[in-house]
Amino acid sequence: MAFRRLLREREFLCPEFHHLPTGEDPRKLFPELKFPVVVKARRLSGSRGVIRADNSEELMRAVNWVRAIQSRADRDAQDLGLIIEDFIPGREYALEGTLERGELTTLALFDKPDPMDGPYFEETLYITPSRLPEALQDCIHEDVARACRVAGLAAGPVHAEVRVNDQGVWILEVAARSIGGLCGRVLIHFLGMSLEELILRQAVAEPLPIAGEGGAAGVMMMPIPRRGIYHGLEGLAAAQAVPGVTGVAITVQPGEIIAPPPDGASYLGFIFARAASPADAEMALRIAHRQLHFDIRPEYPATVAPAAEKP
């Protein structure tokens, strides 16, 4: 929360927020809230425990739900409480970068083509290079760089999430980490090395001879359609054969109980693509995903009760 307060003090465009301690009645915040709002767990990942509420009734349900999720997932849930922040309309983008002596280098700016308007916020597609106008891309870079400076970040990886609308660039997150999951693999052909190698080289002051290739690339975090037990899939070979697809990684394991956000914290896997243009990379990912058919069964198979015996 300290970083959020710092952004607000330095007059960044960022969501207004309120801290709701554990056990406190959210109705006390009603006079201060401007709906829609987003209820967030404090330190979960993968869109877990994030729910949009459009009115006071939805807010009460969302608070109870997110509190239950956080209490199961974080042993410090009692001390953390929740965040309730303004929902910011607009398209969302992610910046992946590195800092050296306080200077930000943008490695990639990712479009997120699928709208993220809620009520839940599962991420799906990351496509680079961005199709935003260059001037707007520069604005995102400058705002993230300034946020890093005011936060005292000077070296190492940076992952930032922003929203863009008619009012400008809104900072949602700036974190001293790299992109999560397997998504960093999408940058190998741009960097000429893995993102992890680049970060380690920078940490030990090794040269960074970035000699990658051009073009476009994308990754799909395959969404979980419903809660259940994963048993397997069909169509993997067909997905791998789609032109432009460079890899399909299934990370879920047979027998694993899975769930979509806001309860779930993972994906079915990842699809990677390279193409001449961002639009072609996006299309390859969507076509490959349509080839995959996942066998997800209920946790407890339905049973038919025996008919009662006639007297």
Salt bridges, closest charged atoms under 4 A:
GLU16 OE1 - ARG8 NH1 2.99
GLU24 OE1 - LYS28 NZ 1.96
ASP25 OD2 - ARG27 NH2 2.82
GLU32 OE1 - HIS18 ND1 3.67
ASP54 OD1 - ARG52 NE 2.63
GLU57 OE2 - ARG61 NH1 3.14
ASP74 OD2 - ARG43 NE 2.65
ASP76 OD2 - ARG43 NH2 2.33
GLU85 OE1 - ARG4 NH1 2.48
GLU85 OE2 - LYS40 NZ 2.85
GLU92 OE2 - LYS112 NZ 2.91
GLU92 OE1 - ARG163 NE 2.78
GLU96 OE1 - HIS159 ND1 2.69
GLU100 OE2 - ARG101 NH1 3.86
ASP111 OD2 - ARG131 NE 3.21
ASP114 OD1 - ARG286 NH2 2.68
GLU123 OE1 - LYS112 NZ 2.63
GLU161 OE1 - LYS112 NZ 2.33
GLU161 OE2 - HIS159 NE2 2.62
GLU173 OE2 - ARG177 NH2 3.12
GLU197 OE2 - ARG201 NE 2.93
GLU206 OE1 - ARG201 NH1 3.70
GLU213 OE1 - ARG274 NH2 2.55
ASP263 OD1 - ARG72 NH2 3.43
GLU282 OE1 - ARG131 NH2 2.95
GLU282 OE2 - ARG286 NH2 2.99
ASP295 OD2 - ARG297 NH2 2.85
GLU299 OE2 - ARG227 NE 2.45
